[in-house]
Amino acid sequence: MSLQSMTGYGRGHAHAGDVTVQVEIHTVNRKQLDIQCGLPKGWAALEPRIVKLVQPVITRGRVTVDMAIDWSTRARARALQVDTPLAGAYVQRLRAAAKKLDVPTDGLDITFVAGLPNVLQFNPPAKDSAQVEAALEKAVRQALRACTTMRRREGRALQQDLLQRIDQLDQLVAAIAKAAPGVTRRYRQRLHQRVAEAGVDWSQADDRLLKEVALFADRADIQEELTRLQSHLVQARRLTRSKAATGRALDFLAQECFREINTIGSKANDHHILHQVVAFKTELERIREQVQNIE
């Protein structure tokens, strides 16, 4: 199984009785799981049900779930209600205001009153609510499947890219390991040259120079860092093929690789190795950017 991207989109719709529910799911990268639901007015109680459906499928990222409900003509007719007391209050207050203002009330007819806020209300009965919930579950599952398909498709592309970049990091580590044994020799040659340029006889300062070279060799030993780097890259390659969500683990390994390569650069203090260190950091930064979009 390949990696799964945090970017995806899925759409689903389902029917139940007189009700049709449409659901759209958008996902983008985020460190934690964050589910946001856009629900029609009066249906906020459905949010926990949606969250319960999403959580087992998506473990990381920002998830936006938008829902729309459409009723058949029969259902709308059954659910349509007139708030007669409210309409009467509107008419009474408007007539009183018209009398005070000395204006005619010719336009105060039923069509006008019906257009006033909350006079006409759409209140689906309880059995329609059950139909909405049934259709919602089907639509959400369908949207999740479509979204997951897109996330996996992009994840396969990310996996291929990451594996190629890890191969490049392996090559750079191998180049550093090959150059490492010559660090002390090159340092000794530079030190010998500076001593000669200063007009000092190397043989007269041999003990002190040998001690300096020995101390440098100890400080410049990067074998432990190279071993850890190689181990991190092996783990990273294994994680790209894991069935579990691996984004956080890959991000952690990338941080550890940065720490090790920084240590190598400062300890070796050798231009042959520093060139490889810079190239390693550049490629590793590209990996970290990619990892931010992996679940």
C-alpha positions in Angstrom: 0.0 0.0 0.0 1.3 3.5 -0.9 1.3 6.6 1.2 -1.9 8.6 1.5 -2.0 12.4 0.8 -3.9 14.7 3.0 -5.4 16.5 0.0 -8.5 15.1 -1.5 -12.1 15.7 -2.6 -15.1 13.4 -2.7 -18.8 13.8 -3.4 -21.7 11.5 -2.5 -25.5 11.5 -2.7 -28.2 9.2 -1.5 -32.0 8.9 -1.4 -34.2 7.8 1.4 -37.9 8.0 0.9 -38.8 11.6 0.0 -35.3 12.9 0.9 -32.1 13.3 -1.2 -28.9 14.2 0.7 -25.7 15.5 -1.1 -22.4 15.6 0.7 -19.0 17.1 -0.4 -15.8 16.4 1.5 -12.7 18.5 1.1 -9.4 17.6 2.9 -6.2 19.6 3.2 -3.0 19.2 5.2 -3.0 20.0 8.9 -1.0 18.6 11.8 -4.0 17.2 13.7 -7.4 16.0 12.6 -9.8 18.9 12.4 -13.4 18.2 11.1 -15.6 21.1 10.1 -19.2 20.6 9.1 -21.3 22.9 7.0 -24.9 21.9 7.7 -28.3 23.3 6.7 -30.0 25.5 9.2 -31.7 23.4 11.9 -29.6 20.3 11.3 -26.6 20.9 13.6 -27.4 17.8 15.6 -26.2 15.7 12.7 -22.5 16.9 13.2 -21.6 14.2 15.8 -22.9 11.5 13.4 -20.8 12.9 10.6 -17.7 13.1 12.8 -18.2 9.5 13.9 -18.2 8.4 10.2 -15.1 10.4 9.3 -12.8 9.6 12.2 -12.2 5.9 11.4 -11.3 6.8 7.8 -9.2 10.0 8.1 -6.8 10.4 10.9 -5.0 13.6 10.1 -5.7 16.8 8.2 -8.5 19.4 8.0 -11.7 17.9 6.8 -14.6 20.0 5.6 -17.9 18.3 5.2 -20.7 20.2 3.4 -24.2 18.8 3.3 -27.3 19.8 1.3 -30.8 18.4 1.7 -33.5 18.2 -1.0 -37.1 17.1 -0.4 -39.6 15.9 -2.9 -42.6 18.1 -3.7 -44.8 15.8 -1.5 -42.4 16.1 1.5 -42.2 19.9 1.1 -46.0 20.2 1.0 -46.3 18.1 4.1 -43.7 20.1 6.0 -44.9 23.5 5.0 -46.5 25.4 7.9 -47.9 28.9 8.4 -47.3 30.7 11.7 -50.7 32.2 11.9 -50.2 34.0 15.2 -47.0 35.6 13.9 -48.7 36.6 10.7 -51.6 38.2 12.7 -49.1 40.1 14.8 -47.4 41.4 11.7 -50.7 42.6 10.3 -51.8 44.2 13.6 -48.5 46.1 14.1 -48.3 47.2 10.5 -51.9 48.6 10.5 -51.2 50.4 13.7 -48.1 51.9 12.2 -49.9 52.9 9.0 -52.6 54.6 11.1 -50.0 56.7 13.0 -48.2 57.5 9.8 -51.4 58.2 7.9 -50.5 55.9 5.0 -52.7 53.5 3.1 -52.6 49.7 3.8 -53.7 48.7 0.3 -50.6 46.5 -0.2 -51.1 44.6 3.0 -52.4 41.4 1.4 -51.7 37.7 2.1 -48.9 37.6 -0.5 -47.1 40.4 1.3 -47.7 38.9 4.7 -46.5 35.4 3.5 -43.1 37.0 2.5 -42.4 38.4 6.0 -39.7 36.6 8.1 -40.7 33.2 9.6 -44.4 33.4 8.5 -43.9 30.4 6.2 -41.8 27.7 7.9 -40.5 24.4 6.6 -40.6 21.9 9.5 -40.0 18.3 8.3 -41.8 15.7 10.5 -39.9 13.2 12.6 -40.1 10.5 10.0 -38.4 12.8 7.5 -35.6 13.3 10.0 -35.0 9.6 10.1 -34.9 9.5 6.3 -32.3 12.4 6.3 -30.1 10.5 8.8 -30.3 7.3 6.7 -29.5 9.1 3.4 -26.7 11.2 5.1 -24.8 8.1 6.2 -24.9 6.6 2.7 -23.8 9.9 1.2 -21.0 10.5 3.6 -19.6 7.0 3.1 -19.7 7.4 -0.7 -18.0 10.8 -0.4 -15.3 9.3 1.9 -14.6 6.5 -0.6 -14.2 9.0 -3.4 -12.0 11.3 -1.3 -9.9 8.3 -0.1 -9.4 7.2 -3.7 -8.0 10.7 -4.7 -5.8 10.8 -1.5 -4.3 7.4 -2.3 -3.7 8.4 -6.0 -1.8 11.4 -4.9 -0.1 9.4 -2.2 1.3 7.0 -4.8 2.9 10.0 -6.6 4.3 11.3 -3.3 5.7 7.8 -2.5 7.5 7.6 -5.8 9.0 11.1 -5.4 10.1 10.4 -1.8 11.8 7.1 -2.7 13.7 8.8 -5.4 14.9 11.5 -3.0 15.8 9.0 -0.3 17.9 7.2 -3.0 19.7 10.5 -3.6 20.3 11.0 0.2 21.7 7.5 0.3 24.2 8.4 -2.5 25.2 11.5 -0.6 25.8 9.6 2.6 27.9 7.1 0.7 29.9 10.0 -0.7 30.5 11.4 2.7 31.5 8.0 4.1 34.0 7.7 1.3 35.5 11.1 2.0 35.6 10.7 5.8 38.8 8.6 6.0 40.7 11.4 4.2 39.6 14.2 6.6 42.4 13.7 9.1 45.0 13.3 6.3 43.9 16.5 4.6 44.0 18.3 7.9 47.5 17.1 8.6 48.6 18.2 5.2 47.1 21.7 5.7 48.7 21.9 9.1 52.1 20.9 7.7 51.8 23.5 5.0 50.9 26.3 7.5 53.8 25.3 9.7 56.2 25.4 6.8 54.9 28.8 5.7 55.5 30.1 9.2 59.2 29.0 8.9 58.9 26.4 11.7 60.8 23.1 11.4 58.1 20.4 11.4 60.5 17.9 13.2 61.0 20.4 16.1 57.3 20.7 16.7 56.4 17.1 15.8 55.0 16.0 19.2 52.7 18.9 19.6 51.6 18.7 16.0 51.0 15.0 16.3 48.8 15.6 19.4 46.9 18.3 17.5 46.3 15.9 14.6 45.2 13.2 17.0 42.8 15.5 18.8 41.4 16.7 15.4 40.9 13.1 14.3 38.9 12.3 17.4 36.7 15.5 17.1 36.2 14.9 13.4 35.1 11.2 13.7 31.6 11.1 12.1 31.1 7.4 12.0 28.3 7.4 14.6 26.4 10.1 12.8 26.8 8.3 9.5 25.4 5.1 11.0 22.4 6.9 12.4 21.8 8.7 9.1 21.8 5.3 7.3 19.4 3.9 9.9 17.0 6.8 9.5 17.0 6.5 5.7 16.2 2.7 6.0 13.3 3.5 8.4 12.0 6.3 6.1 12.0 3.9 3.1 10.1 1.3 5.2 7.6 3.9 6.4 6.7 4.9 2.8 5.4 1.4 2.3 3.5 1.2 5.6 -0.3 0.7 5.8 -0.5 3.1 8.8 -0.5 6.9 8.8 3.2 7.8 8.6 3.3 11.5 8.1 4.3 12.4 11.7 6.9 9.6 11.8 8.5 10.7 8.5 8.5 14.3 9.7 10.3 13.3 12.8 12.9 11.3 10.9 13.5 14.2 8.6 14.2 16.4 11.7 16.6 13.8 13.0 18.4 13.6 9.7 18.9 17.4 9.8 20.4 17.1 13.2 22.8 14.4 12.2 23.9 16.1 9.0 24.5 19.4 10.8 26.7 17.6 13.3 28.6 16.0 10.4 29.2 19.3 8.8 30.5 21.0 12.0 32.6 18.0 13.1 34.3 17.2 9.8 35.1 20.8 8.8 36.2 19.6 5.4 35.3 21.2 2.1 34.9 17.8 0.4 32.3 16.8 2.9 30.7 20.2 3.3 29.8 20.1 -0.4 27.9 16.9 0.2 26.3 18.2 3.4 24.9 21.2 1.6 23.5 19.0 -1.2 22.0 16.6 1.5 20.3 19.5 3.3 18.8 20.9 0.1 17.3 17.5 -0.8 16.1 16.9 2.7 14.3 20.2 2.8 12.4 19.1 -0.3 11.5 15.9 1.4 10.2 17.8 4.5 8.0 19.9 2.2 6.5 16.8 0.7 6.0 15.1 4.1 3.8 17.9 5.3 1.1 16.6 3.0 1.3 13.0 4.0 -1.3 11.6 6.4 
